[in-house]
C-alpha cells in the first residue's frame, strides 16, 4: 500500500505539471488533488495494516517474549498495551480514512450529491459516536511481576 501511495503521488505530480501533454502546459489540478487524496488513503491503509499486524503479534506473544520485545526500539505510534487501545486506534484511523474518501469524492466529483452519497458522512458520524460512547478500558494490564507474586 505504501508503494501504491507513492505511485499516486508521482502520478499527481505528472498530472499537475502536464508532463507528456506538451511544453509548459499545466495539467488538471483537480485530478492531481484526487491522486494526492487517494495516496493519503493508501498510506493510511498501509499504516493500519502494519499497526494491526504488529499489535496482534505483540498482544498474542507470551509474557516472556514481551520482555524481549521491550528491548527493541519501536516507534511510539506502534506500541500497544491492550486490545481496547488497538481497537480504538483502528476506529480512529477508519474515521480519518472515511473523511479523506469523502473529501476526495467532493473534490473530484463533477455531479451533485444523491441520497446514497449521504452514507459516507453518516458512517463517519456513527463511528465517531461509537468511539466516544464506548466505555474503553483505560487501565493498563497488571505487570508481570505482580502476576508472579500472586501465584
KEDOTI-338959 format. One record per atom (N, C-alpha, C): residue in three letters; z, x, y. Coordinates in pm, whole numbers, plus 50000, padded with zeros to 5 digits. Layout:
KEDOTI-338959
alaZXY...
//
This chain:
KEDOTI-338959
unk500005008249881unk500005000050000unk500005008750126unk500675020150117unk500685029050233unk499285034450261unk498545037850155unk497175042750173unk496255031850226unk496445019650179unk495635008450229unk495955006050376unk497245007050413unk497625005550552unk497015016350640unk497005028850591unk496395039750666unk494885037550681unk494265032350576unk492825029250582unk492545018750690unk493415008650699unk493214998250800unk493425003650942unk494305013450959unk494475019751091unk493195027151129unk492645034851036unk491405042051062unk490275032151092unk490215021351016unk489195011051038unk489365004451174unk490595002751219unk490844996951351unk490315006051461unk490555019351447unk490025028651547unk488505028951546unk487925028851428unk486465028851418unk485895016151481unk486545004951457unk486074992251513unk486264991851665unk487434996251712unk487714995651856unk486815005151936unk486545016751880unk485705026451951unk484215023851933unk483885014751842unk482485011351821unk481685022451757unk482335030451673unk481645041451608unk480605035851512unk479395040651524unk478305036051439unk477465025251505unk477925020251622unk477165009751690unk476295015251803unk476505027551837unk475745033451946unk476645042252029unk476055049552119unk476805058952201unk477565051652312unk478815055252333unk479655049752439unk479725034452436unk479815028952319unk479925014452305unk481295011252249unk481995002252315unk483284997852264unk483074986052170unk483834985952064unk483714975151967unk484634963452002unk484864955251906unk485694943351923unk487174947151918unk487874945152027unk489304948152028unk490104937751951unk489614925651947unk490304915151870unk490294918351723unk489164922751673unk489044926451531unk489894938851501unk489914948251595unk490734960351578unk492214956851576unk492624947551660unk494014942951660unk494374936551527unk493434928951472unk493644922951340unk493844933451233unk493074944351239unk493224955151142unk494584962151157unk495024964051282unk496334970451304unk497444961551250unk497374948651277unk498404939551226unk498384938951074unk497194939551016unk497094939750870unk497684952650813unk497494963850883unk498074976350836unk499594976050846unk500144969750950unk501604968250960unk502124960150842unk501404949550808unk501794941350693unk501734949450564unk500714957750548unk500614966350429unk501754976450423unk502094982550537unk503204992050541unk504514985250506unk504724973050557unk505954965650525unk506044962550376unk504924958450318unk504924955450175unk505164968150093unk504554979150134unk504794991850065unk506244996150074unk506854994450193unk508254998050210unk509154989250123unk508884976450118unk509764967550042unk509614970049892unk508434973749847unk508264977349706unk509044990049673unk508984999749761unk509745012149743unk511245009349746unk511695001349841unk513104997749855unk513604990149731unk512794980649683unk513184972749566unk513294981649443unk512324990349423unk512344999049304unk513555008349308unk513805014549423unk514945023549433unk516255015849417unk516365004349480unk517604996549473unk517904992049331unk516884987449262unk517114982949124unk517544994649036unk516935006149055unk517325017748976unk518755021749008unk519095021949135unk520425026249176unk521505016349132unk521215003349141unk522214993349105unk522404992348954unk521354995348878unk521444994248733unk521975007048670unk521895018048743unk522345030948689unk523835030248657unk524225037248554unk525635037548515unk526435045248621unk527745042648634unk528535049048740unk528505064248736unk528445070348619unk528375084948611unk527115090348676unk525995083548654unk524745087848716unk524755085148866unk525505075048911unk525575072149054unk526205083649130unk527195090049071unk527825101349139unk526805112549159unk525965114749059unk524935125049071unk523885121049174unk523555108049181unk522575103449279unk523115104749420unk524435104249436unk525035105549567unk524805119249627unk524515129249544unk524285142649595unk522855144549645unk521975135449610unk520585136249653unk520485131049796unk519735137949880unk519535133550018unk518575121650018unk519115110150056unk518345097850057unk518355092250199unk517215087450250unk517225081450383unk518195069650388unk518865068150501unk519885057650511unk519295043750495unk518025042050524unk517385028950509unk517205024850364unk517265034350272unk517075031150130unk518375030150054unk519495033150117unk520785032250047unk521185017750033unk521665014449915unk522085000649888unk523405001249813unk524324992649852unk525634992549790unk525844980549697unk525154969549723unk525364957649640unk524064949849629unk524054940849534unk522874932349513unk522664923149633unk523754918249693unk523634909649810unk522974917049927unk523334929549944unk522724937450052unk521234939050028unk520844941349904unk519434942849871unk518684929849897unk519254918649853unk518594905649873unk518424902450021unk519464905250098unk519404902250241unk518334910750310unk518274923550276unk517264932350335unk515854927650300unk515644923850176unk514324919050135unk513964906250208unk514914897150227unk514644884850300unk514304887650447unk514984897150507unk514684900650647unk513274906350658unk512884914750564unk511534920350568unk510494909450543unk510824899550462unk509904888250441unk509704880650571unk510774878550647unk510654871650776unk509764879750870unk509964892750875unk509144901250962unk507684901050917unk507474901850786unk506104901650733unk505414888350763unk506114877350748unk505534864350782unk505254863350931unk506094869151014unk505864869051159unk504624877151195unk504454888551130unk503254896651154unk502004889051108unk502104882350994unk500974874350945unk500634863151043unk501654856451096unk501424845851194unk500784851351321unk501264862751368unk500684869051486unk499224872851461unk498944877551341unk497574881151306unk496684868751306unk497174857851251unk496384845551247unk496144840051387unk497144840951474unk496984835951611unk496014844751689unk496114857851669unk495284867251745unk493824866951702unk493584866851575unk492214868251523unk491514854751510unk492264844251486unk491674831151461unk490944826151585unk489754821051562unk488964815651671unk488994800451676unk489584794451576unk489664779851574unk491094775651607unk491264763251641unk492584757951676unk493384755651548unk494684754151566unk495584751951453unk495394738151394unk495524737451262unk495554724651191unk496964722451141unk497214711251080unk498544708251027unk498984718250920unk498144722350825unk498604732250725unk499004745750786unk498514748750906unk498864761450970unk500314761751016unk500984750451015unk502394749951054unk503324754350941unk502784756350822unk503624760550709unk504234774450731unk503484783350791unk503994797050812unk505164797050911unk505044790851030unk506214790851119unk507404783351060unk507144772750987unk508254765450923unk508924773850815unk508124781550741unk508724790250639unk509514801550702unk509054806850816unk509834817050888unk511174811250930unk511144799350984unk512374792751027unk513304790050909unk512744785550797unk513564782350679unk514224794950621unk513474805750611unk514054818050556unk515084824050652unk514804823350782unk515764828450881unk517064820250877unk516954807050863unk518154798850850unk518904801850721unk518174804350615unk518824807750487unk519594820850499unk519004830550567unk519684843350586unk520974841250664unk520904832750763unk522084830350848unk523144822050777unk522744812450696unk523704803050638unk524284807450504unk523644816550434unk524154821050304unk525404829550328unk526484826550257unk527684834950272unk527524848050193unk527074858450259unk526824871250195unk528134878050163unk528174884650049unk529354892350009unk529294905650080unk530084907050187unk530044919350265unk531034929750215unk531904925850121unk532884935450069unk532164945149977unk532504957849991unk531884967949905unk532554967849769unk531834971649664unk532424971849531unk533534982249523unk534494980349433unk535584989949424unk535075003649381unk535775013749430unk535375027449397unk535615029949249unk534885039549194unk535015042549051unk536405047649016unk537095054749108unk538425059849082unk539415048549062unk539315037849142unk540205026449127unk539995019548994unk538755018648952unk538435012348825unk539035020348710unk538975033748717unk539535042148612unk541045040848606unk541715039548721unk543175038348726unk543645025248665unk542825014548680unk543205001548625unk543145001648474unk542265009448417unk542115009648271unk543135018648216
//
